[in-house]
Amino acid sequence: MADAENRAPARPESAGEPAVEGSERAENQAYERVERAGEAAPRAVAFAAECPFDERAADVASDAVSFRLAVMVGVTAFLAGVAFALFFGLLERNLVVGIVCLAVGLVAGPAVGCSVFFLSRRSARSLAQPGTRIGIRVEGERLCMYLTRGGAPISTVWREIASLYALERRRGYVVIYLAKQQANIVAEDAFTVGDAGGFCAFCAAFGVHVR
C-alpha cells in the first residue's frame, strides 16, 4: 500500500492548475508550430523603408480590382435588363417593352461597367499612395483591416483568411504564413481588403515586401 501511495501522482492543490497547465502547453505548442513554420519558409522580413513604393505595381493592382468590380456591376445591369425583357416579352406578352428592356440592358451593362471602372480606378489609385496607411488588428483568426489617410479612418472591413497558418509578433511585425504564399507585413502598414490571392498583390502595391 505504501508503494502504491508513493507511485500515485500528487493531486493538484486547486482545480484551476490543470487548466493553466493545459493553456501553457497549448501556447508552447503554438509557438513551436510558429518556429517550425518560420524555419520551413524563407524569411522576407523587411522594414517599410527598405520597400520603396512601386507605382506601376500599385496601378496594376488597382486596375485589376477596378476591372473586377466593373465586370460585376456591368454584368448585373445587363442581366437585369434581360430579366425584365423576358418578363415583359414572354410573361406579359408585351414585345415592345421587352425589346426596350433588352436594348436598355445591352446599353446599360457596358456603360455602367465602364463608368464604375474609371471611377473605381481613380479612387483606388488615389488610395494606393505612400500616404495611405493600411492597418491590421489580429483577433483570433480574424483580421480587422482598415485604411487611413492622414490618420483618419476611411473604411473598416472584416475578412477571415481560411488558409492562415500562424501568427507571430516579432519586432513590431505581424508575420502571416499562407498556405501557398508567405507575406511579412508591418503591423501599422499592412494590406487592403481581398482574398489570399489579391492579398499579396495589394501588399506589393502598397510597397510591402511580399514573395
Helices and strands as residue ranges (DSSP letters): H 2-7, H 16-40, G 48-50, H 55-86, I 87-91, H 95-127, E 132-139, E 142-149, E 152-160, E 167-170, E 173-177, E 182-186, H 196-205
